[in-house]
Amino acid sequence: MRTQVAIIGAGPSGLLLGQLLHKAGIDNIVVERQSGDYVLSRIRAGVLEQITMDLLEQAGVAQRAHAEGLPHHGIELLFKGERHRIDMHKLTGGKQVMVYGQTEVTRDLMDARAAAGLSTVYEASQVSLHDFDGTQPRVRYVKDGVTHEIECDFIAGCDGYHGVSRASVPAGSIHEYEKVYPFGWLGVLADVPPVSEELIYANTSRGFALCSMRSHTRSRYYLQVPSEDKVENWTDALFWEELARRLDPAARERLVTGPSLEMSIAPLRSFVAEPMRFGRLFLAGDAAHIVPPTGAKGLNLAASDVGYLSGALIEHYREHSAAGIDHYSARCLSRIWKAERFSWWFTSLMHRFPETGEFGQKIQEAELDYLIHSEAASTSLAENYVGLPMVHSN
């Protein structure tokens, strides 16, 4: 088999890249080790920056997001038992975010790829990458017991933190930065109306809580739990009781409980791998970086990576220029580290850290008090939350 770009991973970043390249007339094949149903079963983020929405529009897959997504102009910060609204729309000159589940983004991209008749290989095992340091990279995989090989011009590694792409890079060629947090998020998805029209981020002496949603009838709630906690320790009843304890009286009054559709614990970590280009192999999304979910940056960073990468590849094929390819890693990392900083800061501000005790709690409350009363501090939060611009200069 021969293609121009082999894309490893059929999550939202790989599928979005495939769609953007297809729109530009660039041939590509997506190789995924799981089934399509498995990919769609992964419950993930649901807050999209305007940049992500713009890229979905460019890819021709934004119609359902616009029709069913929930535009949000602000968020609420809850501390010392009271809620305070950050008006992102006003503070950023009219910017907003869209609440639309990552699963739905993936489904829209899958449907568009299928409708265009583009090649996607699901349930590919023993995927291996070869010769990406030369001019003729190859991807090998086994499907139904038969070994296949794809010859290509470039390989895009969009296969996540545990994927083969980053693992294929020689150890001395990559530098990894990591911070692991001493807690996780216990998440519940339930078909109940959300407790508020906007997201509530709660800082409490019992730990962090987040009230989010996927629609007017489906809610997503999270509780900070110790990193060693297990989902088997929780029942629906215990979850709702603890969530209620971390909310203000008005939210507690509005809280509608119900059976969970899904309950899981996600560990929190900050991670960056540098650089993101190795000859003709490019890393994008979770293959290169992880952020704690507090700032809702994971999917959005993956989308901006894909925005830079698709632009670089289009420039290569249309203009025979290597400028975009040569600057891909630096452009991505500049935006990634700013998002890492914001996600680390917001996580540090809103969670209870075992080692800081009551003093740490008081410091957080003082910073939150300053944050809501300072327009400069509120603007900084709002600008980062709606998403910093993609910069294309070097």
C-alpha positions in Angstrom: 0.0 0.0 0.0 1.1 3.6 -0.7 -0.2 6.8 0.7 1.1 10.3 1.4 0.5 10.5 5.1 0.0 7.4 7.4 -1.9 8.5 10.6 -1.5 6.3 13.7 -4.6 6.5 15.9 -8.3 7.0 15.1 -9.1 9.3 18.1 -10.2 12.8 17.4 -6.8 14.2 16.6 -6.0 11.5 14.1 -9.4 11.7 12.4 -9.3 15.5 12.4 -5.9 15.5 10.7 -7.2 12.9 8.2 -10.2 15.1 7.3 -8.2 18.3 7.0 -5.7 16.6 4.7 -8.4 15.0 2.6 -10.1 18.5 2.2 -6.7 19.7 0.9 -6.4 16.7 -1.5 -3.7 14.9 0.4 -4.1 11.1 0.6 -4.0 9.5 4.0 -4.7 6.2 5.8 -5.6 5.9 9.5 -4.4 2.8 11.4 -6.0 2.1 14.8 -5.3 -0.8 17.1 -8.8 -0.8 18.7 -12.2 -1.3 17.1 -14.3 1.7 16.2 -16.8 0.9 18.9 -14.1 0.8 21.5 -12.8 4.3 20.4 -16.4 5.7 20.7 -16.8 4.1 24.2 -14.1 6.2 25.7 -15.6 8.9 27.9 -13.6 12.1 27.6 -13.7 15.9 27.7 -16.4 18.1 26.5 -15.3 21.8 26.4 -14.2 23.0 23.0 -12.2 26.2 22.4 -13.1 28.5 19.4 -9.9 27.3 17.7 -11.1 23.7 17.9 -14.5 24.8 16.5 -12.8 26.6 13.7 -10.8 23.5 12.8 -14.0 21.4 12.8 -15.6 23.9 10.5 -12.5 23.8 8.2 -12.8 20.0 8.2 -16.5 20.2 7.3 -17.8 18.4 10.5 -19.0 21.2 12.7 -22.7 21.2 11.8 -23.9 18.9 14.7 -21.7 20.7 17.2 -23.3 24.0 16.3 -26.8 22.5 16.4 -26.5 20.4 19.6 -23.6 22.0 21.5 -24.1 24.4 24.4 -22.2 27.8 24.0 -20.9 28.9 27.4 -19.9 32.5 28.1 -18.7 32.0 31.7 -17.8 29.7 34.5 -18.5 29.7 38.2 -15.9 29.4 41.0 -17.2 28.1 44.3 -15.2 28.6 47.5 -16.0 29.3 51.1 -19.6 28.2 50.4 -20.3 30.8 47.7 -20.3 30.9 43.9 -18.7 33.7 41.9 -19.1 34.0 38.1 -16.2 34.7 35.7 -17.7 36.4 32.6 -15.4 35.1 30.0 -17.4 36.6 27.1 -17.1 40.1 28.5 -13.4 39.8 29.7 -12.2 38.4 26.4 -14.0 40.7 24.0 -16.8 38.2 23.0 -15.1 34.8 23.1 -16.8 31.7 24.3 -16.4 27.9 24.6 -18.7 25.2 23.3 -19.8 22.3 25.5 -19.9 19.3 23.2 -18.6 15.8 24.1 -15.4 14.4 22.7 -17.2 11.2 21.9 -19.6 13.2 19.6 -16.6 15.0 17.9 -15.1 11.5 17.2 -18.4 10.2 15.9 -18.8 13.2 13.6 -15.3 12.7 12.2 -15.8 8.9 11.8 -19.1 9.5 9.9 -17.4 12.1 7.6 -14.5 9.8 6.9 -16.8 6.9 6.1 -18.9 9.1 3.9 -15.8 10.2 1.9 -14.8 6.6 1.5 -11.4 7.1 3.1 -9.3 4.2 4.3 -9.3 3.4 8.1 -7.8 0.2 9.4 -9.4 -0.8 12.8 -8.1 -3.6 15.0 -4.6 -3.4 13.6 -2.2 -5.3 15.9 1.6 -5.3 16.1 1.8 -1.8 14.6 5.5 -0.7 14.0 7.1 2.3 12.4 10.2 2.1 10.2 12.7 4.4 8.5 11.1 7.7 9.5 14.6 9.1 9.8 15.0 8.7 6.0 12.9 9.6 3.0 10.7 6.5 2.7 9.0 5.8 6.0 6.9 2.6 6.4 4.2 1.4 8.8 3.8 -2.3 9.3 0.8 -3.9 11.0 -1.1 -7.3 11.3 -4.8 -7.5 10.5 -6.7 -10.8 10.6 -3.4 -12.7 10.8 -1.9 -11.1 7.7 1.0 -8.6 7.8 0.5 -5.4 5.8 2.9 -2.5 5.0 2.1 1.1 4.1 4.7 3.1 2.3 4.3 6.8 2.9 5.9 10.3 2.8 5.2 11.1 6.5 3.9 9.4 9.6 1.6 11.3 12.1 1.6 9.8 15.6 -1.8 10.6 17.0 -2.1 7.4 19.1 -2.0 8.7 22.6 0.2 8.5 25.7 0.5 4.7 25.6 0.8 4.5 21.8 3.6 3.1 19.6 4.6 6.4 18.0 6.5 8.1 20.9 7.8 4.6 22.0 9.4 4.3 18.5 11.6 7.3 18.9 15.2 6.4 20.0 15.5 7.1 23.8 18.3 9.7 23.4 16.3 11.8 21.0 13.5 12.8 23.3 13.2 14.6 26.6 10.2 14.0 28.8 8.9 16.3 31.5 6.4 15.0 34.0 4.5 15.9 37.2 2.2 13.4 38.8 -0.5 14.7 41.2 -1.4 13.0 44.5 -5.0 12.6 43.5 -7.4 11.6 40.7 -10.9 12.6 39.5 -13.8 10.2 40.2 -16.2 10.9 37.4 -19.8 10.1 36.9 -21.9 10.4 33.8 -25.7 10.4 34.4 -28.9 11.2 32.5 -29.9 14.0 34.9 -30.3 17.8 34.2 -27.1 19.8 35.2 -27.1 21.5 38.5 -26.2 24.9 36.8 -26.3 26.4 33.3 -22.5 26.9 33.5 -19.7 24.8 34.9 -19.0 25.0 38.6 -15.4 24.6 39.8 -15.5 24.0 43.6 -12.7 24.5 46.0 -13.6 23.0 49.4 -11.9 21.7 52.5 -13.2 18.2 51.5 -11.5 18.5 48.1 -12.2 19.7 44.6 -15.5 19.1 42.7 -16.6 20.0 39.2 -20.2 20.2 37.9 -20.2 19.9 34.1 -22.6 18.6 31.5 -22.9 17.1 28.0 -26.4 18.4 27.3 -29.5 19.8 29.1 -30.4 16.3 30.1 -26.9 14.6 30.6 -24.5 15.7 33.4 -20.9 15.0 34.1 -19.7 15.4 37.7 -16.2 14.9 39.3 -14.8 14.6 42.7 -11.2 14.8 43.8 -10.2 11.5 45.4 -6.8 10.2 46.7 -4.7 8.6 43.9 -4.8 5.2 45.5 -8.6 5.2 45.7 -10.5 2.6 43.7 -13.8 2.9 41.8 -15.0 -0.3 43.6 -15.0 1.7 46.9 -17.9 3.9 45.5 -21.6 3.5 44.9 -23.9 5.9 43.2 -25.4 6.9 46.5 -22.0 7.5 48.1 -20.9 9.7 45.1 -24.1 11.9 45.2 -23.8 12.3 49.0 -20.2 13.5 48.8 -20.9 15.8 45.8 -23.7 17.4 47.7 -21.3 18.1 50.7 -19.0 20.0 48.3 -21.6 22.2 46.8 -23.2 25.5 48.0 -26.8 25.4 49.4 -28.4 26.6 46.2 -26.6 24.1 44.0 -27.3 21.3 46.6 -31.0 22.2 46.3 -30.9 21.9 42.5 -28.9 18.7 42.4 -30.8 15.9 40.7 -29.4 12.4 41.3 -29.8 9.2 39.3 -28.1 6.0 38.2 -24.6 6.4 36.7 -24.1 5.5 33.1 -20.4 5.4 33.7 -18.1 5.8 36.8 -14.3 5.9 36.6 -11.2 7.4 38.2 -8.7 9.3 36.1 -5.3 10.0 37.5 -3.9 13.5 37.0 -0.6 14.2 35.5 1.3 16.9 33.5 3.5 15.5 30.8 5.4 16.9 27.8 7.8 15.2 25.4 10.2 17.3 23.4 10.7 17.7 20.4 7.6 16.6 18.5 9.2 15.9 15.2 11.7 13.2 14.3 12.6 13.2 10.6 9.3 12.3 8.9 7.5 11.3 12.1 5.4 13.9 13.9 3.8 13.5 17.4 0.5 15.1 18.1 -2.0 15.2 21.0 -1.6 12.9 23.9 1.3 11.1 22.2 3.3 14.3 23.1 1.6 15.9 26.0 -0.9 15.3 28.8 -2.6 18.0 31.0 -4.7 17.6 34.1 -8.3 18.1 33.0 -8.9 21.1 35.3 -8.4 23.6 32.5 -10.2 21.5 29.7 -7.1 21.7 27.5 -6.4 18.1 26.4 -8.6 17.8 23.3 -8.0 21.5 22.4 -4.3 21.1 22.5 -4.5 18.1 20.3 -6.6 20.1 17.9 -4.2 22.9 17.7 -1.3 20.4 17.1 -3.3 19.1 14.2 -4.0 22.6 13.0 -0.2 23.3 12.8 0.6 19.8 11.3 -2.1 19.9 8.6 -0.9 23.4 7.7 2.7 22.3 7.5 1.9 19.3 5.3 -0.4 21.3 3.0 2.4 23.8 2.6 4.9 21.0 1.8 2.7 19.5 -0.9 1.3 22.7 -2.4 4.4 25.0 -2.2 7.2 22.5 -1.9 8.2 24.4 1.3 9.6 22.8 4.4 9.1 25.8 6.6 6.0 24.6 8.4 7.4 21.2 8.9 10.7 22.6 10.3 8.9 24.9 12.7 6.1 22.4 13.7 7.6 21.3 17.0 8.5 24.8 18.2 5.1 26.3 17.3 3.2 23.5 19.1 5.4 23.5 22.2 5.1 27.3 22.6 1.3 26.9 22.9 1.5 23.6 24.8 3.7 24.9 27.6 1.4 27.9 28.1 -1.6 25.5 28.4 0.5 23.2 30.7 1.2 26.2 32.9 -2.5 27.2 33.1 -3.7 23.7 33.8 -1.0 23.3 36.5 -2.0 26.6 38.1 -5.7 26.0 38.0 -5.2 22.5 39.4 -3.0 23.9 42.2 -5.6 26.5 43.0 -8.7 24.3 43.1 -7.5 21.0 44.7 -6.7 20.1 48.3 -3.1 19.0 48.5 -2.4 16.5 51.4 0.9 18.2 52.4 -0.3 21.8 52.7 -3.1 21.3 55.2 -5.2 24.2 56.5 -2.6 26.8 55.6 -2.7 25.7 52.0 -6.5 25.9 52.0 -6.4 29.5 53.4 -3.8 30.5 50.7 -6.1 29.1 48.0 -9.1 31.0 49.3 -7.1 34.2 49.5 -6.0 33.8 45.9 -9.5 33.0 44.8 -10.8 36.1 46.6 -8.2 38.2 44.8 -9.1 36.5 41.5 -12.7 37.4 41.6 -12.1 41.0 42.7 -9.3 41.8 40.3 -10.3 42.4 36.7 -6.7 41.7 35.6 -6.6 38.4 37.4 -10.1 37.5 36.1 -9.1 38.4 32.6 -6.0 36.2 32.7 -8.1 33.2 33.8 -10.7 34.0 31.1 -8.1 34.4 28.3 -6.5 31.1 29.1 -9.8 29.2 29.6 -11.2 30.2 26.2 -7.9 29.4 24.6 -4.8 31.4 23.6 -4.4 32.1 19.9 -2.5 29.9 17.5 0.7 31.8 16.5 2.2 30.9 13.1 5.2 33.2 13.2 8.6 31.7 14.2 
